[in-house]
Amino acid sequence: MSKKNLILKKIQSLRKKKFTAKDRLLVAVLSIGAVLIVFFVLYLIIYALSQRNIAHFLPAEETVVYIEFENFDLQPKLQSSSKLATTMMQDGIKKLLNTEDGADVTSWTNGKFGFALIETSSANSPVYFVQTSSRGKALKFFESLGVQDEEILKSNKTGTAIYSYSQSQLFHFTFVGPHVFISTNKNLLQKIQDVYAGKLPTLSEDENYQKSFSNLPRSSWMKGYINFQALKFDKIEVNNVIEPLKNVINHFAITVRQNPNGFHFNVFANLNKDVLSLQEGYGGNTRFAYDLTNYISSKNLALYIGGANLSQEWQNTLSTISNLNPAYGIILESIINAQVTNVFGRDVSLRNDVYPLFEGEYALAIGNTEDNLKDVRLILSSSDQSFSEIKLAKMMIGFKYIAAKFAPKIHKVTLPDGTESIELIPDNSKLEEGKETYEGYEVHCIDVQNSSTGFCYTVTDDLIVMTNNKKGVLNTIDMTLLPQFTLSQHQPFRQTISNLSKVSDEITFIDIQKSIPFIENNQYGLLAKPFLNKFDAASWVKHYFDDGVSAEGYILIK
């Protein structure tokens, strides 16, 4: 019997065999399993599309800026702010859509939202995007924005139609993927549709975009990107600042993550390699461990900036800028030199007298004194006490002859024609100069009465201490002998830096509550104060890479 006939006989025997209940149950289970697998695959596809960041929908070459939020759900400590933020988002949508009735906004919004700035032939145009939970509800909402009997026009009959209003609204909108995109520029929406259809490369495929975000965390609550080369503004004075920077900065990226106690942020600036001279940075063994925080009191401290070697950092900066244009480095150093001359006189040399003092670890601490004056302390590591004393004595002599100008008095003079004129002249009587020995160390000081201006210093076996008042020097000496309430043990400081990388070139710490008095007299400070009152402290560190600079920070919630 041939193989063909044998197979036919077996098929016929199977047809004659009746299915048992067990067979039917097995077929039903397999069918249900197959259906579930299909639905699961569809769910994965829909979920993957909804989780894709907005860079997958934006054109690669024309996107100038974009900012994207996952949601406005904040930590339990900021629930009141979360409600405020949600209200602000709804108000923003209502303002954008030119409507007062925003009751139905939350019925169709879901998750991600933000905006992008897209380069067009005439100008950079904004486009707004909101993730939708239901296209049907969203469309009903947009229809409600029109006047009575107004027809919403469709640019085409496909599922990616661009909707426009015939009378009432100037904006257009379209559904692309899980988002609704809104813009006054119809061509811009068409371009986004082309990107989604694969006709144009997406921003997520752009090499510079990938390079910027490769140095940042993959998951985040907020994400932002700037193509620095494409930035342009209507104001000439702003462009005058931006244009020179384009020779240095290519792209900028930021991510923000949340945890129960605060916000962890990372930023990366992609720099032009032709002007990047950061390979002169410190080796791994010379990274500083902020030892000088043991000599800084956390009481009344508003700001601390510390690093391993300010002289080296500054030379790197000058080298980078000079590679861009030699004149830029000369101008920048001349600005700093002018400030040194303004305080210490022309006999003090920036390169010969100031730079050598900053070749070790440094710590700048700014706060308020008990009588509400600004307290500034600069502490430097010192390996050569006699050399440091010579340089500081020279700086003191220069300050002595200039300090009187920081305490002017009114002087009346009679002009040749008999009229009286008033001018301000230096008042030497307001200067208090002195030298004393405290705990075995010589303290030199010139104070300007009733002001926060002064120059005081001392040199210990390991430290140089410079302050704007004598109490600051004495307090720092006390800290070297009996440390109390040191910054190194300050809980907000330890808590913020514990979230950051252990290796860095410098650290900045801000006690937000103690910093408020420095800004509350400013109109912007007054606006920021209610928001800042919810936070305790912030720290950030800086890292160098072959193609840019990264900063990592943490903001602690009260």
Secondary structure, DSSP 8 states (H G I E B T S, - for coil): --HHHHHHHHHHHHHHS---HHHHHHHHHHHHHHHHHHHHHHHHHHHHHHHS-GGGTSBTTTEEEEEEES-S---GGGHHHHHHHHHHHHHHHHHHTT-S--TTHHHHEEEEEEEEEEE-SSSEEEEEEEEES-HHHHHHHHHHTS-TT--EEES-SSTT-EEEESSS---EEEEETTEEEEES-HHHHHHHHHHHTTSS-BGGG-HHHHHHHTTS-S--SEEEEEEGGG---S-HHHHHHHHHHTTTEEEEEEEEEEETTEEEEEEEEEE-GGG--GGGS--GGG----GGGGGSB-TTEEEEEEES-HHHHHHHHHHHHHHH-HHHHHHHHHHHHHHHHHHH-TTS-IIIIIGGGGSS-EEEEEEE-TTS-EEEEEEEE-S-HHHHHHHHHHHHHHHHHHGGGGSEEEEEEE-TTS-EEEEEEE-GGGEEEEEEEETTEEEEEEEETTSS-EEEEEE-SSEEEEESSHHHHHHHHHHHHS--SBGGG-HHHHHHHTTS-S--SEEEEEEHHHHHHHHTTSHHHHHHHHHHTTEEEEEEEEEEETTEEEEEEEEEE-
